[in-house]
């Protein structure tokens, strides 16, 4: 399973289980991601994402996106495309 780092977690909103991710590469709805840090690990499909609260199907390097996550993640956790 080839993985490529595509960003880092910028913020996590625990009350709504949403992660803000700063991208360094392209990410699309339907991609599978792994978020890994010293105390977190999670693999999930990207079912939806938003940029500035506007739904989008694709985001590029430099974008700050928000996605719903299944478990708690932490600031600076690495985000990989699987």
N, C-alpha and C positions, 0 to 999 in steps of 0.2 A: 504494500500500500504506500504509494508515493505521496508525500505531504510537502506542501510549500507554504511558508509563512506569508500571510497576506495582511497582517495587521496586529494591533494590540488593543486590549480592552482599555477604554478611556474612563468609563464610569459604569456602575451597576446600580440599578434602582430595585432594591429588594422587595418593596411593597407591590410592584407590578411585574417583577421578574424580567426586566428588560435591561439589556446590555448595550452601551454605546461603544462602538468599535471604530477606531481610526484605521483606515485602510491604506495599504502600501501596494495593492494590486487590485485587479477586477474581481468582483463577487456578484453572482447572479442568484435570483430565487431558483431553488432546485438544487443548488450546490450543497455538498456535505462539508461541514466544518468540524474541526476539533479545537477546543479552547483548553489550553494547558498552562498551569501555573504550579507554584510550590504546594498549594493546598487545594487546587481544583483541577478536575479533568472531566470533560464532557464532549461527546460526539453527537451531532444532530444535523438534520437537514434544515436548510434555510427555507421556511415556508412563506415568509413575508419579510420585508424590510422597509424602513422609512429613512428619508433624508429631510431634516427640518420638519418632521411630522407629516410629510407628504409621501404616500406609498410609491415605491419604485420597484422595477424588475431587475435593475442592474445598477451597480455603483462602481466607481473607479478609484484609483489611487488618489489619496488626498481627501476623499469624502469621509465624513463622520456619520456613520449609519447607526440606526437603532434596530435591534432584533429581539424578539421574545426568546428567552432561554429556559431550558428545563431545570437547571440547577444554578446555585449561586456561583458567580465568577468574581474575580477580583481585579482591581486596577493593575495594569501592566501585564496581565496574563497574555500569553502569545495565542494568536488565532491562526490556524492552518487550514488550507483547503485540502480535503482528502480526496 
